[in-house]
Amino acid sequence: MPYSLRTADLNGRRPPRLWRKLGLLLVLPLLMALSAETARAKPFVTAAPFSANPGDFITLQGSGFGANPRVFITPANSIVPTEIPVTEGRDNVIIVRIPKTMAFSLYTLKVYENLLSWSDGTLLNAPQIHYFDAPDLATGMENRVYGRNLNVGGATPKVTLLDTVTNAQLPVTVTIRQSYMLGFKPPAGIIGGHPYKAIVSNGFGAVTSEATTLGHAAGNDYFKVGQVWAFDYITRNGPGYRAGVAATEADHHIFNVRTDVALTKRAVGNGVANDAPAIQDALDRASRNGGGIVYLPAGTYNLGTTGINLRPGVVLQGQSNATTHIIYGPTTDQGASFGMGATGVPDNGVLTGIADLSLKNLDKLSQKVTNFGVRGGVISKFFIARVNWDLGTGTAIGLKGDRIAVVNSTITQAVNHQGGDALTGGNGPLIAGPVSNFVLGWNTIKWATDQISINDTVNAKVESNHFTRSATDTIVATAAQTSWPYIVKPIVVGQVISRRLGRQLSMQFGRNNLIYGNTFDVSGGTLQVNQNDGETILNESVRRDDTGVVTSASATTVSADSKCSGVCTWNDYPNMNLFVVSGKGAGQYRQIVARTNNTFTLNKPWDVVPAAGDHFAIAVPSFENAIISNNTLNDNPIGIGLWAGMFLNTTVTNNRLTNNGGIYLDPKSTTNAFIANSLTFNTAKNIEITNNTITNANGKTPAYVRIGQTMISPASPWGTALYGVEVRANRLTGKPGTFPYPFPDGFQNIVLFQGKTPYTENGIYGVTGTVMQGNACLNCSRAFTLNTGALFTVLWNNTFGKPVGIDSVFVYDTPIVTSSPNKSAGTIIGND
């Protein structure tokens, strides 16, 4: 049953007298020595938030807390610990509140099982550095660091660069100050080839990054790509070049395709003649000379169905995207065997790019026109800058490699059925992956079919783009569509619905990702998505996961020999983590570095070695160190979805969703469709959903924040899925009567059971310790929905605005199945 907590329960307990505090300080060393003699394992915190303000509730998860745990807090400016009340607690989870009257500080928390056994200190509000914005560093070129608690408590953050070769420290000027990012401009003194770390002080603590960025000599970003690696392009002829003198040809780097005397073929640029051979000849010559620029003056250059290949070291540049045009593609039906590559990099090209021109695919029949591809290879140091690209009915721009930037460009794509037929086929305007150090920024992208897909990323930034999906790709439903699987909103014959499902931005399997300051909207009507699909931003990382039961473990290994007889088949991939989800070590994860038979070797020792019988999940992280912030989302069917997969250190903050659905975190427990006799069990740790504004004004898309787990198999909870989920200061505005697609208005913290066999409780809760504090649910018929799967949910200082004339409740608490008498356990509800 819910536990109603009054303010006096938190703040009314008389704090220990000073002499009692000092006495504890004197006695602690002795107790420490005594505890060293005991054989008992001390308490250990395996999951805690990174941040906490005065008055915040927080969840500590771990092991060995005991039946009556006690918690002490010490601010950075004090040596005297203060005991804070345990609001709810058991041996593996504790809910406490930072005292409202305590000043913001760097806090150290310790959990005491008794005076002979206590945990190591857990730090709150310490700066965390996850990664650098760019892989390269040069004097005067802005860079950033991303993490947590970088700008907090009103203090002034400071950044110092540490040369890891010389140990020299270079203070920098901080230009951007946010909790999750600090921008800075490196000073003079950066040495090329030297790796640099960042030392960040947030005014309460300091930390040195594990991540590094590579120093680069100062240079000129000639093409205005905004990246240090763009300094490396050749942008002028060498000093020895003399036009028309063959002996100086090696110094020839800048080729005008219409006038260069060294070219045996010259382009016409009249829009009629096929200029592909002349442009290709110039690209080849520039590459043979070590690189340079192939320049297209004002005009229209027709590639026909021939296409061109970019070459290593060469940039294709026009006068401007308003005056230099490239057209290509067929204007009539070429037959089923037709296919062409308009542009691409076929040979693992380095230092290539396209700048300052417009490209247009003339095909209107969705024939096989590859607008841009890497032809099976990878590219490095490639950019598209200030380009207007009309993809027509052709394929997506396909990218994979390292140091890739698509910036300040306009990309459009028409309805298409690439990869299928007129009913099933179609792709979006951009497919990227695997990619590292990828920037998609300051672009306008408009399309009608499917989605933008960016997968397998390391250091990917999607910033300040305007994405618009057209609602014009539709069909009229027949009986075939009414029987589609996973229909959420009923489909009737004759209804106009979306032909091709999909989202706006789909990102899977990413580490160090930023989705920041973008606008997502819809043109041409309403996206009629009736199936369980249609997210604006979605991470749906499936297939790369597996589970096991510990049979033995050491400091750096886990063995799981009970899965099969002999050596098991594991669904393993590179860069997987092993996450313990039950037992004393639950909440810990480590990266897998090797597997021998059924034994996994990990990258660093466990804090608490898992015991035989403990459950674990392995997966490639869906998002690790991800920030989704300051985006504007309008008129899409569903908002931001973190579905399935393993989510670690992910923040969704300061986004504004209007008639655009809501935000959900929904790991799952189900039969693994890709490995026989195995289970998929997804996890999430250190997830923040804060300060988002979600409005359902038109009654088409509910406003919600859903935290939960979808449980299909087994029929009893297999482990705890969520660790350290915080939902704070979000504002929802609902509209009663809205069809609950995919979830109803309001905040939800539930386990959704969809199994075919009866659900059985076993004392394990899939959703534990979710903190929902300081939120508002206006015009909501059910502000908060809980059920049996939730333990120690905190509902504190939340605002409930009841709709007029509608029956409404603040908390709707229900069993997972009607046959069970149990509802949520240990729920904490109240206001100051």
C-alpha positions in Angstrom: 0.0 0.0 0.0 1.2 3.6 -0.6 3.1 5.1 2.3 2.1 8.7 3.0 5.1 10.6 4.2 4.8 13.9 6.0 7.5 16.6 6.0 8.0 16.0 9.7 9.0 12.5 9.0 12.0 13.8 7.0 12.9 17.0 8.8 11.4 16.6 12.2 13.9 14.1 13.5 16.3 15.9 15.9 19.8 15.9 14.4 22.5 14.4 16.6 24.2 16.9 18.9 27.6 18.0 17.9 29.3 16.0 20.7 27.6 12.9 19.4 28.9 13.7 15.9 32.4 14.2 17.2 32.1 11.1 19.2 31.2 9.1 16.2 34.2 10.5 14.4 36.5 9.4 17.2 34.9 5.9 17.3 34.8 5.3 13.6 38.5 4.4 13.3 38.2 1.8 16.0 35.0 0.4 14.5 36.8 0.3 11.2 39.6 -1.8 12.7 37.0 -4.1 14.4 35.1 -4.6 11.2 38.2 -5.6 9.4 38.3 -8.6 11.7 34.8 -9.7 10.9 34.0 -12.1 8.0 30.9 -10.3 7.0 30.7 -8.5 3.7 30.2 -4.8 4.1 27.3 -2.9 2.4 28.0 -1.9 -1.1 26.2 0.6 -3.4 26.1 -0.6 -7.0 23.7 2.0 -8.3 23.2 5.7 -7.3 22.4 8.9 -9.1 25.1 11.3 -10.3 23.4 14.4 -8.9 21.2 15.6 -6.1 19.9 18.9 -4.9 18.7 19.8 -1.4 15.3 18.3 -1.0 15.8 15.6 -3.7 14.8 12.0 -3.0 17.4 9.5 -4.3 17.6 5.8 -4.7 20.6 3.7 -3.6 20.7 0.1 -4.9 23.2 -2.5 -3.9 23.7 -5.3 -1.3 24.3 -5.9 2.3 22.3 -2.9 3.6 20.6 -5.1 6.2 17.1 -5.0 7.7 17.5 -1.5 9.3 20.1 0.4 7.2 21.3 3.9 8.2 22.6 6.6 5.9 25.0 9.4 6.7 25.8 12.4 4.5 28.9 14.6 4.6 29.1 17.9 2.5 32.4 18.7 1.0 32.9 21.7 3.4 32.4 19.5 6.5 34.1 16.7 8.3 31.0 15.9 10.3 28.6 13.3 8.9 24.9 13.9 9.4 22.5 11.0 9.6 19.5 11.3 7.2 16.3 9.3 7.6 15.8 6.2 5.5 12.3 6.7 4.0 12.0 3.2 2.7 14.7 0.5 2.7 15.5 -3.2 2.5 18.7 -5.1 2.0 19.2 -4.1 -1.6 17.5 -0.7 -2.0 17.1 2.4 0.0 15.2 5.7 -0.5 16.5 8.7 1.3 16.1 12.5 0.9 18.8 15.1 0.9 17.9 17.6 3.7 16.1 20.6 2.3 18.1 22.9 4.7 21.5 21.5 3.6 23.4 23.8 1.2 24.2 22.4 -2.3 27.6 20.7 -2.2 29.6 17.7 -3.2 28.0 15.1 -1.0 29.4 11.9 0.3 26.9 9.2 1.4 27.7 6.1 3.3 25.3 3.2 4.1 25.7 1.5 7.5 24.3 -1.9 8.2 25.5 -1.4 11.7 28.3 0.4 13.4 30.7 -2.3 12.4 29.8 -2.5 8.7 29.4 0.4 6.3 29.8 1.1 2.6 32.5 3.1 0.8 31.5 6.7 0.1 29.2 7.4 -2.8 29.8 10.9 -4.3 26.9 13.1 -5.5 27.4 16.2 -7.7 31.0 15.3 -8.6 31.8 16.3 -12.2 31.6 13.4 -14.7 33.4 13.7 -18.1 32.1 11.2 -20.7 33.7 12.4 -23.9 35.0 15.2 -26.1 32.9 16.8 -28.8 35.6 16.3 -31.5 38.4 13.9 -31.9 41.0 16.6 -32.7 42.1 19.7 -30.9 43.6 22.9 -32.3 44.3 26.4 -31.1 41.2 28.6 -31.5 38.8 25.9 -32.8 35.9 25.4 -30.3 35.6 22.0 -28.7 33.3 20.7 -25.9 33.3 18.2 -23.1 30.1 16.3 -22.3 29.1 14.6 -19.0 27.2 15.3 -15.8 27.4 18.0 -13.2 29.7 20.2 -15.3 27.9 23.4 -14.3 26.0 23.2 -11.0 25.1 25.0 -7.9 25.8 28.5 -9.2 29.6 28.0 -9.2 31.9 28.9 -12.2 33.2 25.9 -14.0 36.8 25.7 -15.1 38.5 23.6 -17.8 42.2 22.9 -18.1 43.8 20.9 -20.9 46.4 18.3 -19.8 49.0 17.3 -22.3 49.5 13.6 -21.6 53.0 13.7 -23.1 54.5 16.7 -21.3 52.1 17.0 -18.4 51.7 20.6 -19.2 48.4 22.2 -18.2 46.7 24.8 -20.3 43.8 26.8 -18.8 41.1 27.6 -21.4 38.2 30.0 -21.7 34.9 28.4 -21.1 32.3 29.6 -23.7 29.3 27.3 -23.1 28.1 26.5 -19.5 25.5 23.8 -19.1 25.1 21.0 -16.7 25.8 18.4 -19.5 28.3 20.3 -21.6 31.1 22.9 -21.4 32.3 24.6 -24.6 35.8 26.0 -24.8 38.4 27.4 -27.2 41.9 25.9 -26.8 44.6 28.5 -26.3 48.0 28.8 -28.1 50.4 26.0 -27.2 48.5 22.9 -28.5 51.1 20.5 -29.9 50.2 18.3 -32.9 50.1 14.6 -32.2 49.9 15.0 -28.4 46.8 13.5 -26.7 45.0 15.8 -24.3 42.7 15.2 -21.4 40.4 17.6 -19.7 40.5 18.6 -16.1 37.1 20.0 -15.1 36.2 21.7 -11.9 32.6 22.5 -11.3 33.4 24.6 -8.2 32.7 21.7 -5.8 35.0 19.0 -7.1 37.4 18.3 -10.0 38.0 15.3 -12.3 40.4 14.4 -15.1 38.8 12.7 -18.1 39.7 9.3 -19.2 38.8 10.3 -22.7 41.4 12.1 -24.8 41.4 14.3 -27.9 44.4 14.6 -30.3 46.3 17.8 -30.7 46.7 19.2 -34.2 48.8 22.1 -35.5 46.9 25.3 -36.1 45.4 25.6 -39.5 42.7 27.0 -41.8 39.3 25.5 -42.1 39.0 26.5 -45.7 35.7 24.8 -46.4 34.1 25.9 -43.1 33.4 22.4 -42.0 33.9 23.3 -38.3 36.3 20.4 -37.7 40.0 20.4 -37.0 40.5 17.5 -39.4 39.3 19.9 -42.2 42.7 21.7 -41.9 44.3 18.8 -43.8 42.8 19.4 -47.2 44.9 20.8 -50.1 43.3 24.0 -51.2 45.8 25.7 -53.5 48.3 24.9 -56.2 51.8 24.2 -55.2 54.5 26.9 -55.6 56.1 25.1 -58.6 53.0 24.8 -60.8 53.0 26.6 -64.1 49.9 26.3 -66.2 50.6 24.4 -69.4 54.1 23.3 -68.3 54.0 19.5 -68.0 57.0 19.3 -65.8 55.2 21.2 -63.1 52.0 19.1 -63.2 52.8 17.4 -59.8 52.1 20.8 -58.1 48.8 21.1 -59.9 45.9 20.8 -57.4 43.1 23.2 -58.4 41.2 22.1 -61.5 38.5 24.3 -63.2 36.5 21.7 -65.1 35.6 24.2 -67.9 38.8 26.1 -68.4 41.8 24.2 -67.1 44.4 23.8 -69.9 45.8 20.6 -68.4 42.5 18.8 -68.9 42.0 16.9 -72.2 38.2 16.7 -71.5 36.4 19.8 -70.4 32.9 20.2 -69.0 30.3 22.3 -70.9 27.9 23.1 -68.0 24.9 23.7 -70.3 22.6 21.1 -68.7 22.5 19.0 -71.8 25.9 17.6 -72.6 27.1 14.7 -70.5 29.8 16.2 -68.3 30.5 13.1 -66.2 33.6 12.1 -68.2 35.2 15.5 -67.9 34.5 15.9 -64.2 35.7 12.3 -63.5 39.0 13.1 -65.4 39.6 16.1 -63.3 38.9 14.2 -60.1 41.3 11.4 -61.1 44.0 13.9 -62.0 43.7 15.9 -58.8 43.9 12.7 -56.8 47.0 11.5 -58.6 48.7 14.8 -57.8 48.1 14.2 -54.1 44.7 15.9 -53.8 43.1 19.3 -54.3 39.8 20.8 -55.6 37.8 20.1 -58.7 36.0 23.4 -59.2 32.7 23.7 -61.1 31.9 27.3 -62.1 28.3 28.5 -62.3 26.3 26.3 -64.7 24.3 23.1 -64.9 26.4 19.9 -65.2 24.5 16.8 -66.5 25.9 13.4 -65.4 23.2 11.5 -67.3 23.1 7.9 -66.0 26.9 7.7 -65.8 27.7 9.1 -62.4 31.1 10.1 -60.9 33.4 8.8 -58.2 35.0 11.1 -55.7 38.7 10.3 -55.2 41.0 10.5 -52.2 42.2 13.9 -51.2 39.8 15.7 -53.6 36.9 18.1 -52.9 34.2 18.7 -55.5 33.3 22.4 -55.1 30.9 24.7 -56.9 30.7 28.5 -57.0 27.6 28.3 -54.7 24.6 26.1 -54.2 22.5 28.8 -56.0 24.6 28.9 -59.2 26.3 25.6 -59.6 24.0 22.6 -60.4 24.5 18.9 -61.0 21.7 16.9 -62.5 21.6 13.1 -63.1 19.3 10.1 -63.4 17.0 8.8 -66.0 13.9 10.7 -67.2 12.2 7.6 -68.6 11.6 4.0 -67.5 14.9 2.1 -67.9 13.6 -1.4 -67.0 14.0 -3.7 -64.0 17.8 -4.3 -64.6 18.7 -0.6 -64.4 20.9 0.8 -61.7 23.3 3.7 -61.4 25.5 5.3 -58.8 25.3 9.1 -59.1 28.1 9.9 -56.7 30.2 8.0 -54.3 33.5 7.1 -52.8 34.4 3.6 -54.0 38.0 3.2 -52.7 38.0 3.9 -48.9 38.7 7.5 -49.7 40.3 9.9 -47.2 40.0 13.7 -47.3 37.1 14.0 -49.8 34.0 16.2 -49.8 31.3 18.1 -51.6 30.8 21.8 -51.1 28.8 24.8 -52.4 26.7 23.3 -55.2 23.2 21.7 -55.8 22.5 18.2 -56.9 19.3 16.8 -58.3 18.1 13.3 -59.2 15.7 13.7 -62.2 14.1 10.2 -61.8 10.5 10.2 -60.7 9.8 6.5 -61.0 11.8 5.3 -58.0 14.3 3.4 -60.1 17.6 2.2 -58.6 19.5 5.5 -58.4 22.1 5.5 -55.7 22.5 9.2 -54.8 25.6 8.7 -52.8 27.3 5.6 -51.4 30.7 4.3 -50.2 30.4 1.2 -52.4 31.2 -1.3 -49.7 34.2 0.6 -48.2 34.6 3.2 -45.5 35.5 6.8 -45.7 37.5 9.1 -43.4 37.5 12.9 -43.3 34.5 13.4 -45.6 32.1 16.3 -45.6 29.0 17.6 -47.3 28.8 21.4 -46.7 26.4 24.0 -48.0 24.9 21.6 -50.5 21.3 21.5 -51.8 20.6 17.9 -52.6 17.3 16.7 -54.1 17.4 13.0 -53.9 14.2 12.6 -55.9 12.8 9.1 -55.7 16.3 7.6 -55.3 18.1 6.0 -52.4 19.3 7.5 -49.2 22.7 9.1 -48.8 24.7 6.2 -47.4 27.7 6.9 -45.1 30.1 4.9 -43.0 33.5 5.6 -41.6 35.2 8.1 -39.3 35.3 11.9 -39.2 32.3 12.6 -41.3 30.3 15.9 -41.3 27.1 16.8 -43.1 26.6 20.5 -42.3 24.7 23.6 -43.4 22.9 21.8 -46.2 19.4 21.2 -47.5 18.4 17.6 -48.4 15.0 16.7 -49.8 13.6 13.3 -50.9 10.3 12.4 -52.6 8.0 9.4 -51.9 9.9 6.3 -53.0 9.7 2.5 -52.9 13.4 1.7 -52.9 14.3 -1.8 -51.7 10.8 -3.1 -52.4 7.6 -2.4 -54.3 5.0 0.3 -54.3 3.4 -1.1 -51.2 6.3 -2.2 -49.1 9.5 -0.4 -50.3 11.0 2.9 -49.4 13.8 4.5 -47.4 14.6 7.8 -45.9 17.1 10.4 -46.9 20.1 9.4 -44.8 21.5 6.1 -43.6 24.7 6.2 -41.6 26.7 3.5 -39.8 28.9 2.3 -38.5 30.3 5.8 -38.0 32.5 7.5 -35.5 33.0 11.2 -34.9 30.0 11.9 -37.0 28.3 15.4 -37.2 24.9 16.0 -38.7 24.4 19.7 -38.0 22.6 22.9 -39.1 20.8 21.2 -42.0 17.3 21.3 -43.4 16.0 17.8 -44.3 12.6 17.1 -45.8 11.3 13.7 -46.9 8.2 11.6 -47.1 9.1 7.9 -46.7 10.5 5.9 -43.8 13.2 7.4 -41.6 16.7 8.7 -41.0 18.8 5.9 -39.6 22.1 6.3 -37.8 23.4 3.1 -36.3 26.6 1.8 -34.6 27.9 5.2 -33.6 30.8 6.4 -31.4 30.8 10.1 -30.8 27.8 11.2 -33.0 26.3 14.7 -32.9 22.9 15.6 -34.3 22.6 19.3 -33.7 20.4 22.2 -34.8 18.8 20.5 -37.8 15.3 21.1 -39.0 13.7 17.7 -39.9 10.3 17.7 -41.7 8.6 14.5 -42.6 5.7 14.8 -45.2 2.5 13.0 -44.5 1.9 12.5 -48.3 3.2 8.9 -48.5 -0.2 7.2 -48.0 -2.4 4.4 -49.2 -6.1 3.6 -48.9 -6.5 0.7 -46.6 -7.9 -2.6 -47.9 -8.7 -5.8 -45.9 -5.0 -6.7 -46.1 -4.1 -3.7 -43.9 -6.8 -4.4 -41.3 -5.0 -7.6 -40.5 -1.6 -6.1 -40.1 0.1 -7.3 -36.9 0.6 -4.9 -33.9 -2.3 -2.6 -34.8 -2.9 -0.2 -31.9 -5.5 2.1 -33.5 -8.1 0.2 -35.5 -7.9 0.4 -39.3 -11.0 0.3 -41.5 -11.3 -0.4 -45.2 -11.2 2.8 -47.1 -9.2 4.7 -44.5 -6.2 6.7 -45.7 -3.1 5.5 -43.7 0.6 5.8 -43.9 2.0 3.5 -46.6 5.4 3.1 -45.0 6.0 3.1 -41.3 9.0 4.6 -39.6 10.2 7.4 -37.5 12.0 10.7 -38.1 15.3 9.8 -36.4 16.2 6.3 -35.5 19.5 5.7 -33.7 20.7 2.3 -32.5 23.8 1.1 -30.7 25.4 4.4 -29.8 28.1 5.5 -27.4 28.6 9.2 -26.7 25.7 10.6 -28.7 24.2 14.1 -28.6 20.8 15.0 -30.1 20.5 18.7 -29.4 18.6 21.7 -30.5 16.8 20.1 -33.4 13.3 20.8 -34.7 11.1 17.8 -35.8 7.8 18.6 -37.5 5.4 17.3 -40.2 4.1 18.8 -43.5 1.3 17.9 -45.8 -1.3 16.8 -43.3 -1.3 14.2 -40.4 0.9 11.2 -40.2 -1.7 8.4 -40.1 0.3 5.7 -38.2 -1.9 3.0 -36.7 0.7 0.4 -35.9 3.1 0.5 -32.9 5.5 2.8 -34.7 6.0 6.4 -35.6 8.4 7.7 -32.9 10.1 11.1 -33.6 13.3 9.9 -32.0 13.7 6.2 -31.4 16.4 3.9 -30.1 15.2 0.3 -30.7 18.4 -1.7 -30.2 17.4 -5.4 -30.5 19.0 -8.7 -31.5 22.4 -8.1 -29.9 21.7 -9.5 -26.5 21.5 -12.6 -24.4 21.2 -13.7 -20.8 22.7 -16.2 -18.4 22.8 -17.6 -14.9 26.1 -17.4 -12.9 27.6 -20.7 -12.0 30.9 -19.2 -10.8 32.7 -15.9 -10.9 36.0 -14.3 -10.0 37.1 -10.7 -9.7 37.1 -10.3 -13.5 35.2 -13.3 -14.9 31.7 -14.8 -15.0 31.0 -18.3 -16.0 27.5 -19.6 -17.0 27.8 -23.4 -17.6 24.1 -24.2 -16.8 22.7 -22.7 -20.0 23.4 -25.9 -21.9 25.3 -29.1 -21.8 28.9 -28.3 -22.9 29.9 -25.2 -24.7 26.8 -23.0 -25.3 25.9 -20.8 -28.3 25.9 -17.2 -27.2 24.4 -14.3 -29.1 27.6 -12.2 -28.6 28.9 -9.2 -30.5 31.8 -6.8 -30.1 31.5 -4.1 -27.4 29.0 -6.0 -25.2 28.5 -5.3 -21.5 27.6 -7.9 -18.9 25.0 -6.5 -16.5 24.1 -8.3 -13.2 20.3 -8.1 -12.6 19.7 -10.2 -9.5 21.5 -11.1 -6.4 24.0 -9.2 -4.3 25.8 -7.7 -7.3 22.8 -6.5 -9.1 23.2 -3.0 -10.7 26.9 -3.6 -11.8 28.0 -3.8 -15.4 31.3 -4.4 -17.0 32.5 -4.5 -20.6 33.2 -8.0 -22.0 36.7 -8.2 -23.5 36.8 -12.0 -24.2 34.8 -15.2 -24.1 36.2 -18.7 -23.7 33.5 -21.3 -23.9 31.0 -20.2 -21.3 33.3 -17.9 -19.4 33.3 -14.1 -20.0 36.4 -12.0 -19.1 35.7 -8.4 -18.1 37.5 -5.2 -18.5 37.8 -4.4 -14.7 37.2 -6.1 -11.4 33.7 -6.4 -9.9 33.0 -4.3 -6.8 30.8 -7.2 -5.6 31.6 -10.6 -7.2 28.4 -12.2 -8.4 27.3 -15.4 -6.7 26.2 -18.6 -8.2 22.6 -18.4 -9.2 22.7 -14.6 -9.9 21.1 -13.6 -13.3 22.9 -11.4 -15.8 22.2 -9.8 -19.2 24.6 -9.2 -22.0 24.1 -6.6 -24.7 25.7 -4.0 -26.9 24.6 -0.7 -25.3 21.7 0.9 -27.0 22.8 4.3 -25.7 25.7 4.9 -23.4 26.4 8.5 -22.4 23.6 10.0 -24.5 22.1 13.5 -24.2 18.7 14.3 -25.9 18.2 17.9 -25.1 16.6 21.2 -26.2 14.7 19.7 -29.2 11.3 20.8 -30.4 8.9 18.1 -31.6 5.6 18.9 -33.2 2.7 16.8 -34.7 4.4 13.4 -34.9 2.5 10.3 -33.6 4.9 9.4 -30.9 7.7 11.4 -29.2 11.0 10.0 -27.8 11.3 6.3 -27.3 13.9 4.3 -25.5 12.7 0.8 -26.2 14.4 -2.5 -25.6 18.1 -2.7 -25.4 20.5 -1.5 -22.7 20.5 2.2 -21.8 23.3 3.6 -19.7 23.8 7.2 -18.5 21.1 8.7 -20.8 19.6 12.1 -20.3 16.3 13.4 -21.9 16.0 17.0 -20.8 14.5 20.4 -21.8 12.6 19.1 -24.8 9.3 20.5 -25.9 6.7 18.2 -27.4 3.5 19.6 -28.7 0.8 17.3 -30.1 3.7 14.9 -30.4 3.1 12.1 -28.0 5.4 11.7 -25.0 8.6 10.1 -23.7 9.0 6.4 -22.8 11.6 4.1 -21.3 10.5 0.5 -21.9 13.0 -2.3 -21.5 11.7 -5.8 -22.1 11.9 -9.3 -20.8 11.0 -11.9 -23.5 12.0 -15.0 -25.4 15.1 -14.3 -27.5 14.0 -14.8 -31.1 17.5 -15.2 -32.3 19.0 -17.8 -29.9 17.0 -20.9 -29.0 16.4 -21.6 -25.3 17.5 -18.1 -24.4 15.9 -14.9 -22.9 16.2 -11.2 -23.7 16.3 -9.1 -20.6 16.9 -5.4 -21.0 18.3 -3.0 -18.5 18.6 0.8 -17.9 20.8 2.6 -15.4 21.2 6.3 -14.5 18.4 7.7 -16.7 17.3 11.3 -16.3 14.0 12.6 -17.8 13.8 16.2 -16.6 12.4 19.6 -17.5 10.5 18.4 -20.5 7.2 20.1 -21.6 4.7 17.8 -23.2 1.4 19.1 -24.5 -1.6 17.3 -25.9 -3.7 20.2 -27.3 -5.5 18.7 -30.2 -6.6 15.3 -28.7 -4.7 13.3 -31.3 -1.5 12.3 -29.3 -1.4 11.7 -25.5 1.1 13.5 -23.3 2.9 11.0 -21.1 6.1 10.0 -19.5 6.2 6.2 -19.2 8.7 4.3 -17.2 8.2 0.6 -17.3 9.1 -2.8 -18.4 7.3 -5.0 -21.0 7.4 -8.5 -19.7 6.5 -11.4 -22.0 8.7 -14.2 -20.8 9.2 -15.7 -18.2 6.0 -15.6 -16.2 7.9 -14.4 -13.1 10.2 -11.4 -12.8 13.7 -12.6 -13.8 15.6 -9.6 -12.4 15.4 -5.8 -11.8 15.5 -3.9 -15.1 15.7 -0.3 -14.0 18.4 1.3 -11.8 18.5 5.0 -10.9 15.6 6.4 -13.1 14.8 10.0 -12.2 11.7 11.9 -13.6 11.8 15.5 -12.4 10.3 18.8 -13.2 8.4 17.7 -16.3 5.1 19.4 -17.3 2.4 17.4 -19.0 -0.9 18.8 -20.3 -3.4 16.1 -21.2 -6.8 16.1 -23.0 -9.3 13.6 -21.7 -10.8 11.3 -24.4 -7.6 11.0 -26.4 -7.1 7.5 -27.8 -4.2 6.1 -25.7 -1.8 5.5 -28.6 0.6 4.1 -27.5 0.1 5.1 -23.9 -2.5 7.3 -22.1 -2.0 10.9 -20.8 0.0 11.0 -17.5 3.0 9.5 -15.7 3.3 5.7 -15.6 5.7 3.5 -13.6 4.5 -0.1 -14.3 5.4 -3.6 -15.5 3.2 -4.5 -18.5 2.8 -8.3 -18.6 1.9 -9.8 -22.0 2.8 -13.4 -21.3 0.7 -16.4 -22.4 1.1 -18.2 -19.0 -0.2 -16.9 -15.7 1.9 -14.2 -14.0 3.5 -15.3 -10.8 5.0 -13.0 -8.2 8.4 -14.1 -6.7 9.5 -11.1 -4.6 11.5 -9.5 -7.4 10.4 -6.1 -8.8 11.2 -5.2 -12.4 10.8 -1.4 -11.7 12.5 -0.3 -8.5 13.2 3.1 -6.9 11.9 5.4 -9.7 11.8 9.0 -8.4 9.1 11.2 -9.8 9.5 14.6 -8.1 8.4 18.1 -8.9 6.3 17.2 -12.0 3.0 18.6 -13.1 0.2 16.7 -14.8 -2.5 19.2 -15.9 -5.9 18.2 -17.3 -5.1 14.5 -16.6 -7.7 11.9 -15.7 -5.0 9.7 -14.2 -1.9 11.6 -13.2 0.2 8.7 -12.0 -0.3 5.0 -12.8 1.5 2.3 -10.8 1.1 -1.5 -10.5 2.4 -4.6 -8.8 5.8 -4.5 -10.7 6.8 -1.2 -9.0 8.8 -1.0 -5.7 9.6 2.1 -3.8 8.3 4.6 -6.3 8.6 8.2 -5.0 5.8 10.6 -5.9 6.7 13.9 -4.2 5.8 17.5 -4.8 3.9 16.7 -8.0 1.1 19.0 -9.2 -2.2 17.5 -10.3 -4.6 19.6 -12.4 -7.9 17.8 -12.6 -9.9 18.1 -15.8 -13.4 19.8 -15.5 -16.3 17.4 -15.4 -14.2 14.2 -15.7 -13.7 11.6 -13.0 -10.0 11.7 -12.2 -7.5 10.3 -9.7 -4.0 11.4 -8.7 -2.7 7.8 -8.3 -4.2 4.8 -10.1 -2.6 1.7 -8.5 -3.5 -1.7 -9.8 -2.4 -5.3 -9.8 -0.5 -6.6 -12.9 -3.2 -9.3 -13.2 -6.7 -9.1 -11.8 -6.2 -12.3 -9.8 -3.5 -10.7 -7.6 -4.4 -8.7 -4.6 -1.1 -6.8 -4.6 -0.4 -3.4 -6.0 2.8 -1.3 -5.9 4.9 -1.8 -2.8 6.4 0.9 -0.6 5.2 3.8 -2.7 6.1 7.2 -1.2 3.5 9.9 -1.8 3.5 13.5 -0.4 4.2 17.1 -0.6 6.2 19.6 1.4 
